[in-house]
Every structure is written in structure tokens, then in C-alpha cells.
Amino acid sequence: MNYTVINNYITTKLGDIDVKIFLMKVKDLLPIYYVAVRGRDNIPGAVQRVLSKRRISSIKSFILDGNMFFNTFILNWVEKNYPIVVDGDVLRIPQVSAGAQVIDGQHRLEGLKQAYEEKPEIGEQEIIVLLAQNLTTPEAARIFLNINTEQKPVPSSLVYDLFGEVKEKNFYIVRATDIANHLHEDMDSPYYQCIKLPGSAQGVGKVDLSAMVNAIKQFTTDQGVFNEYNLRDFESQYKVICNFFNVLRSFYEKEGMWLKSGNPFMANSGCYAGIDFLCKDLIPKCAERKSFEQTTIRSLIPLDRTDLIYKEELKNKQGKEQRNIVYQYLKSALLKDVPAQNEYKF
């Protein structure tokens, strides 16, 4: 039996599970791993989802472009006839097919395998492995759920806040998409589960993701209003948009109408107009007051329950005209804050 020799490794305990952490060459890991899919493979540790060919292809391209992974591959050694050998300070891993079950990293490994077939020198690169042994399915599931639920991925565009110099050509679209997705996923968002994502079932969602992204993206460029008023990071931009629509929600919820079809802000044109108004008119006003809190926004647009706009007023109008009607409605509310002529000093 051939073995992969690991000269440097760490033995530790994560929770109540003993693990070993080490670097391993790609070419040594590829022959020994396998994926146990839940609902298909009736064996301990089967927690993985069915592989996505599109995702694997994307990872393969990522690797062939000269990239490698900094995050850990989590494996479960299951081969009882050929156990891992601890020989003093040396770890010996048997080169046996299907000896290591993948708990986390299945798509990355499949992408590595396809990239390695095209470019064999990739096999000499090292990746970080966290190896457990003989996990039960509940133990494997606990690790899998910890990674895929508790450790939620950050917005893709956060990298632009952390490393401004790595901005890509279309960074403003990525940022707009991150904001729209977070509005859909954040339980405190007025648009929680209300964004119609690509591929969603009919009847799911009220505002198209593309409509929201198109409305936001023009303002997330380097020349956009967020940058102009030093609202450059994801959190600030998201909070401004979320607070504004939460104020609108507070007015419509008093009438029980926020999630109803009669609410124009639960449609593409109204949502678009709202973002347009926020970025062109409201943000400068809030910046003057150095506050984007909901109380500030509510004082600037004191909508009255008796004059809320409804979709009935947009009937038989085209999209652009609908947006303009909603925009002018919000602007007229903002103008209530303008001083009377006799209040000005000259």
C-alpha cells in the first residue's frame, strides 16, 4: 500500500470531534476522495447535495486562471481496512480509492480534478485539509450545517470596501445586486422574501430582481450619490435604502396595505421610482441633517394616511409614466419641508 506522508500536522479537538489539520498536494488528494450524497447514498456521513455542473465549470475556470483556495477542505476518513497511520511526528494517509469522504469542498474538488486533467502542474499545489475519522451521519450533518447555515457568506462586493484597488469594471452592478439580494434575505427588510429571483416559481416575489438592480446600480458607481456623500461601504448603502423603504412600509402598514397588490412600491415601477427619489432628492436632505435614521426620513416625508398613493392611480399608464407619477408624489411630500417665502432671510 502506498501512503502520502505528512510531516507537519496539527491534532486538535473541534467541539467533541478529533481532527487533524495539514497541507496536502492536490494530486495526492484527488485519487482518494469521494462524495456521499444525502438521499442517494445509504452510508454514514452522507450529507452532500447533488453536484452542480455549472458551478464546477466556474471553479475549473477560476483555477485555470491561476487561482487557488485559501479555505479548508473538510474530509472524513472512512476506510476501515486501511486506517490512517500515526508514526511519531509523521502522518501516513493510505492512497486508497474512496477512502476520504467529503464533508465540505465537493465542488472545489471536482473543479480541481477537471483543471488538473487539463493542467497537470496544478497537482503540485497544496491545499488545506481538515481530516476527521469515522464520523456518523449526525456528526457529519452537524459540521455541514455549521458551515452552510451559521457561517453565512458575506456580500460579494464587500471585497471592494476592504480592498478598494481590486474593483472590477462592473463592481457597481455587483454592489447593486448584493443590496437587492440582502433586501430579500434580511428579516428586518421591508422587502423580505418579496424579490422575484431568477428561476423563482410563478407567484413568488413582487419586485423583479433585475428591476431593483437596474434602479440601484446607477447610484453605486464612483460618480454616484452614495460615493458623493461618503456612503461608500455596503452596510451604509444598504441601511440608507432599507430605512427609507421601512418608513414607507410604516405608513402603508397602518392601512394594512404594504404587502397588498394595491401598494405601488410592491411593483417594479414604484420600487424604481422610490429608489430614484431617495438617491436624487432625499439623500442630500438627510446628509444636511447628518442623519439617515428612520425618524429623520419620516420627518422629511410626512406622508398622511389620507393621501397615500395606490396602484389604482397608475392604471392604464406605461412604465415610465408610472415611475414619474410615484416620483412626483414622493417629491411633493418632501417639498412640504421647504420654508415659506417669508421664512427666508435675504
C-alpha positions as CSV (number, residue, x, y, z in Angstrom):
1,M,0.0,0.0,0.0
2,N,1.3,3.4,-0.9
3,Y,1.0,6.3,1.5
4,T,1.0,10.0,1.4
5,V,3.4,11.2,4.1
6,I,2.5,14.3,6.0
7,N,5.4,15.6,8.0
8,N,3.7,18.6,9.6
9,Y,0.2,18.5,11.0
10,I,-1.9,19.7,13.9
11,T,-4.0,17.5,16.1
12,T,-6.9,19.2,17.9
13,K,-10.5,18.9,19.0
14,L,-13.3,20.9,17.5
15,G,-16.2,20.5,19.8
16,D,-16.2,16.8,20.6
17,I,-14.6,15.7,17.3
18,D,-10.9,14.9,17.0
19,V,-9.4,16.3,13.8
20,K,-6.0,16.7,12.1
21,I,-5.1,19.8,10.1
22,F,-2.4,19.8,7.4
23,L,-1.3,20.8,3.9
24,M,-1.7,18.2,1.1
25,K,-0.8,18.2,-2.5
26,V,-3.8,18.3,-4.9
27,K,-2.5,15.2,-6.8
28,D,-2.4,13.2,-3.6
29,L,-6.0,14.0,-2.5
30,L,-7.8,13.7,-5.8
31,P,-7.5,9.9,-6.1
32,I,-8.8,9.1,-2.6
33,Y,-11.9,11.3,-2.1
34,Y,-15.5,10.7,-2.9
35,V,-18.8,12.4,-2.4
36,A,-21.7,10.8,-0.4
37,V,-25.0,12.4,-1.5
38,R,-27.8,12.5,1.0
39,G,-31.0,10.7,-0.1
40,R,-28.9,8.7,-2.6
41,D,-26.1,7.0,-0.8
42,N,-27.2,4.9,2.2
43,I,-23.9,5.2,4.1
44,P,-22.8,7.1,7.3
45,G,-21.8,10.7,6.6
46,A,-24.0,11.2,3.5
47,V,-24.9,14.9,3.8
48,Q,-23.9,16.4,0.5
49,R,-26.1,17.9,-2.2
50,V,-26.1,16.8,-5.9
51,L,-23.3,18.4,-7.8
52,S,-23.9,21.5,-9.9
53,K,-22.2,21.2,-13.3
54,R,-22.3,25.0,-13.8
55,R,-20.6,25.7,-10.5
56,I,-17.9,23.1,-11.2
57,S,-17.2,24.6,-14.6
58,S,-16.9,28.1,-13.0
59,I,-14.5,26.7,-10.3
60,K,-12.4,25.0,-13.0
61,S,-12.0,28.3,-14.9
62,F,-11.1,30.0,-11.7
63,I,-8.3,27.6,-11.1
64,L,-7.0,27.6,-14.6
65,D,-6.8,31.4,-14.4
66,G,-4.1,30.8,-11.8
67,N,-6.1,30.9,-8.5
68,M,-6.1,28.5,-5.6
69,F,-8.2,28.2,-2.4
70,F,-7.4,29.6,1.0
71,N,-10.3,27.9,2.8
72,T,-10.2,24.4,4.2
73,F,-11.4,21.2,2.7
74,I,-13.1,19.0,5.3
75,L,-12.9,15.3,4.9
76,N,-14.0,12.2,6.9
77,W,-11.7,9.1,6.7
78,V,-14.0,6.0,6.3
79,E,-11.7,3.2,5.0
80,K,-11.6,0.7,7.9
81,N,-9.3,-1.8,6.2
82,Y,-6.6,0.8,5.6
83,P,-6.7,3.3,8.6
84,I,-4.6,6.4,8.8
85,V,-1.2,5.7,10.5
86,V,0.3,8.0,13.1
87,D,4.0,7.2,13.1
88,G,5.6,9.5,15.7
89,D,5.5,13.1,14.2
90,V,4.5,11.7,10.8
91,L,1.0,11.1,9.4
92,R,0.6,8.4,6.7
93,I,-2.5,8.5,4.6
94,P,-3.3,5.4,2.5
95,Q,-3.6,6.0,-1.2
96,V,-6.8,4.0,-1.4
97,S,-9.8,4.9,-3.6
98,A,-12.8,6.4,-1.8
99,G,-11.0,6.4,1.5
100,A,-11.9,10.0,2.3
101,Q,-15.5,11.2,2.3
102,V,-16.0,14.9,1.5
103,I,-17.9,16.9,4.1
104,D,-17.2,20.4,2.7
105,G,-15.5,21.2,-0.6
106,Q,-17.1,18.8,-3.1
107,H,-17.5,21.4,-5.9
108,R,-14.0,22.8,-5.3
109,L,-12.5,19.3,-5.5
110,E,-14.4,18.4,-8.7
111,G,-13.3,21.7,-10.2
112,L,-9.7,20.9,-9.2
113,K,-10.0,17.5,-10.8
114,Q,-11.1,18.9,-14.1
115,A,-8.5,21.6,-14.0
116,Y,-5.8,19.1,-13.1
117,E,-6.7,17.0,-16.1
118,E,-6.0,20.0,-18.4
119,K,-3.1,21.3,-16.5
120,P,-1.2,18.6,-14.5
121,E,1.1,21.1,-12.8
122,I,-1.9,22.1,-10.6
123,G,-1.4,18.8,-8.9
124,E,1.8,20.1,-7.2
125,Q,-0.1,22.9,-5.4
126,E,-1.1,22.4,-1.8
127,I,-4.5,22.9,-0.2
128,I,-5.5,22.9,3.5
129,V,-7.2,19.8,4.7
130,L,-9.1,19.2,8.0
131,L,-9.5,15.4,8.5
132,A,-11.8,13.7,10.9
133,Q,-12.3,9.9,11.1
134,N,-15.3,7.6,11.0
135,L,-17.9,10.3,11.6
136,T,-21.5,9.3,12.0
137,T,-24.1,10.9,9.7
138,P,-25.4,13.2,12.6
139,E,-21.8,14.3,13.3
140,A,-21.2,15.0,9.6
141,A,-24.5,16.8,9.3
142,R,-23.7,19.0,12.3
143,I,-20.4,20.1,10.6
144,F,-22.2,20.6,7.2
145,L,-25.0,22.7,8.8
146,N,-22.5,24.7,10.8
147,I,-20.7,25.7,7.5
148,N,-23.8,26.2,5.4
149,T,-26.1,27.9,7.8
150,E,-24.3,29.5,10.7
151,Q,-21.4,30.8,8.6
152,K,-23.3,32.8,6.0
153,P,-21.3,34.2,3.1
154,V,-20.7,38.0,3.1
155,P,-21.9,40.1,0.2
156,S,-19.5,39.6,-2.8
157,S,-19.0,43.4,-3.1
158,L,-17.6,43.6,0.4
159,V,-14.2,43.0,-1.1
160,Y,-14.5,46.5,-2.7
161,D,-14.9,48.0,0.7
162,L,-11.9,46.1,2.1
163,F,-9.6,46.3,-0.9
164,G,-10.7,49.3,-3.0
165,E,-7.9,48.8,-5.5
166,V,-9.4,45.5,-6.7
167,K,-12.6,47.0,-8.1
168,E,-13.7,45.3,-11.3
169,K,-15.2,47.1,-14.2
170,N,-18.8,46.2,-13.2
171,F,-18.4,46.5,-9.5
172,Y,-21.4,48.8,-9.2
173,I,-23.6,46.1,-10.7
174,V,-22.3,43.5,-8.2
175,R,-22.9,46.0,-5.3
176,A,-26.5,46.7,-6.5
177,T,-27.2,43.0,-6.8
178,D,-25.8,42.4,-3.2
179,I,-28.1,45.1,-1.9
180,A,-31.1,43.7,-3.7
181,N,-30.4,40.2,-2.5
182,H,-29.9,41.3,1.1
183,L,-33.3,43.2,1.0
184,H,-34.8,39.8,0.0
185,E,-33.0,37.8,2.7
186,D,-32.9,40.2,5.7
187,M,-35.8,39.5,8.1
188,D,-35.9,43.2,9.0
189,S,-36.1,44.3,5.4
190,P,-39.4,45.7,4.1
191,Y,-38.8,43.5,1.0
192,Y,-38.1,40.3,2.9
193,Q,-39.0,37.4,0.6
194,C,-40.6,39.9,-1.8
195,I,-37.9,40.0,-4.5
196,K,-38.6,37.8,-7.6
197,L,-35.3,35.9,-8.2
198,P,-34.4,34.3,-11.5
199,G,-36.0,30.9,-11.7
200,S,-38.5,31.5,-8.9
201,A,-41.8,29.7,-9.2
202,Q,-44.7,31.7,-10.6
203,G,-46.3,33.9,-8.0
204,V,-43.2,34.1,-5.8
205,G,-41.9,37.6,-5.3
206,K,-43.4,41.0,-6.1
207,V,-40.5,43.1,-7.5
208,D,-38.1,41.7,-10.1
209,L,-34.5,41.4,-9.0
210,S,-33.5,42.9,-12.3
211,A,-35.7,45.9,-11.8
212,M,-34.3,46.6,-8.4
213,V,-30.7,46.2,-9.6
214,N,-31.3,48.5,-12.5
215,A,-32.7,51.1,-10.2
216,I,-29.8,50.9,-7.7
217,K,-26.8,50.4,-10.0
218,Q,-26.7,54.0,-11.4
219,F,-26.1,55.3,-7.9
220,T,-23.4,52.8,-6.8
221,T,-20.8,53.9,-9.4
222,D,-17.8,56.0,-8.3
223,Q,-19.7,59.1,-9.5
224,G,-22.9,58.0,-7.9
225,V,-24.7,59.7,-5.0
226,F,-23.5,57.2,-2.4
227,N,-19.9,57.9,-3.1
228,E,-20.6,61.7,-3.3
229,Y,-21.9,61.7,0.3
230,N,-19.2,59.3,1.6
231,L,-21.6,56.4,1.9
232,R,-19.1,54.1,0.2
233,D,-19.4,50.7,2.1
234,F,-22.1,48.1,1.7
235,E,-23.5,48.4,5.2
236,S,-24.1,52.2,4.8
237,Q,-25.7,51.9,1.4
238,Y,-27.9,49.1,2.5
239,K,-29.0,50.8,5.7
240,V,-30.0,54.0,3.8
241,I,-32.2,52.1,1.3
242,C,-33.7,49.8,3.9
243,N,-34.5,52.7,6.3
244,F,-36.2,54.6,3.5
245,F,-38.5,51.8,2.5
246,N,-39.1,50.9,6.1
247,V,-40.5,54.4,6.6
248,L,-42.8,53.9,3.5
249,R,-43.8,50.5,4.9
250,S,-44.8,52.1,8.3
251,F,-47.3,54.4,6.5
252,Y,-48.8,51.6,4.4
253,E,-48.9,49.1,7.2
254,K,-51.2,51.4,9.1
255,E,-53.7,50.7,6.3
256,G,-52.8,47.0,6.1
257,M,-51.6,47.6,2.6
258,W,-47.8,47.2,2.5
259,L,-47.8,43.6,1.1
260,K,-51.0,44.1,-0.9
261,S,-51.2,44.3,-4.7
262,G,-52.6,47.9,-4.4
263,N,-49.3,49.1,-3.0
264,P,-47.3,50.7,-5.9
265,F,-44.0,50.1,-4.0
266,M,-44.6,46.4,-4.3
267,A,-44.2,46.6,-8.1
268,N,-41.3,47.3,-10.4
269,S,-42.3,50.9,-11.3
270,G,-43.0,52.1,-7.8
271,C,-39.8,50.5,-6.3
272,Y,-37.7,52.0,-9.1
273,A,-39.3,55.4,-8.5
274,G,-38.7,55.1,-4.8
275,I,-35.0,54.5,-5.2
276,D,-34.8,57.3,-7.8
277,F,-36.4,59.7,-5.3
278,L,-34.2,58.5,-2.4
279,C,-31.0,59.0,-4.3
280,K,-31.7,62.2,-6.2
281,D,-33.7,64.1,-3.6
282,L,-33.8,62.5,-0.1
283,I,-30.1,61.6,0.5
284,P,-28.9,65.2,0.1
285,K,-31.5,66.3,2.6
286,C,-30.6,63.6,5.1
287,A,-26.9,64.5,4.6
288,E,-27.6,68.1,5.6
289,R,-29.0,66.8,8.9
290,K,-26.2,64.2,9.2
291,S,-28.8,61.5,9.8
292,F,-30.3,58.7,7.8
293,E,-32.3,57.4,10.7
294,Q,-35.9,56.5,10.1
295,T,-37.1,59.3,12.4
296,T,-35.3,61.8,10.2
297,I,-36.6,60.3,7.0
298,R,-40.2,60.3,8.4
299,S,-39.9,63.9,9.3
300,L,-38.8,64.8,5.8
301,I,-41.6,62.9,4.0
302,P,-44.6,63.2,6.3
303,L,-47.0,61.1,4.3
304,D,-50.5,61.2,5.6
305,R,-52.7,58.1,5.6
306,T,-55.4,60.0,3.7
307,D,-53.2,60.8,0.7
308,L,-51.2,57.6,0.2
309,I,-50.7,56.8,-3.4
310,Y,-52.1,53.5,-4.7
311,K,-51.7,51.5,-7.9
312,E,-55.2,52.4,-9.0
313,E,-53.8,55.9,-9.8
314,L,-51.3,54.3,-12.2
315,K,-53.9,52.3,-14.1
316,N,-53.6,52.5,-17.9
317,K,-50.2,54.2,-17.7
318,Q,-46.9,53.0,-19.2
319,G,-44.0,52.0,-17.0
320,K,-42.0,55.3,-17.4
321,E,-45.1,57.4,-16.7
322,Q,-46.0,55.2,-13.7
323,R,-42.5,55.8,-12.3
324,N,-42.8,59.6,-12.8
325,I,-46.2,59.7,-11.0
326,V,-44.8,57.9,-8.0
327,Y,-41.6,60.0,-8.1
328,Q,-43.6,63.3,-8.2
329,Y,-45.8,62.0,-5.3
330,L,-42.8,61.5,-3.1
331,K,-41.2,64.8,-4.1
332,S,-44.3,66.7,-3.3
333,A,-44.2,65.2,0.2
334,L,-40.6,66.3,0.6
335,L,-41.4,69.9,-0.6
336,K,-43.7,70.2,2.5
337,D,-40.4,70.7,4.3
338,V,-39.4,73.7,2.2
339,P,-39.7,77.0,4.1
340,A,-42.3,79.6,3.1
341,Q,-41.0,82.7,1.3
342,N,-41.4,84.9,4.4
343,E,-39.2,82.5,6.4
344,Y,-36.2,83.2,4.2
345,K,-33.5,85.7,5.1
346,F,-32.0,87.8,2.3
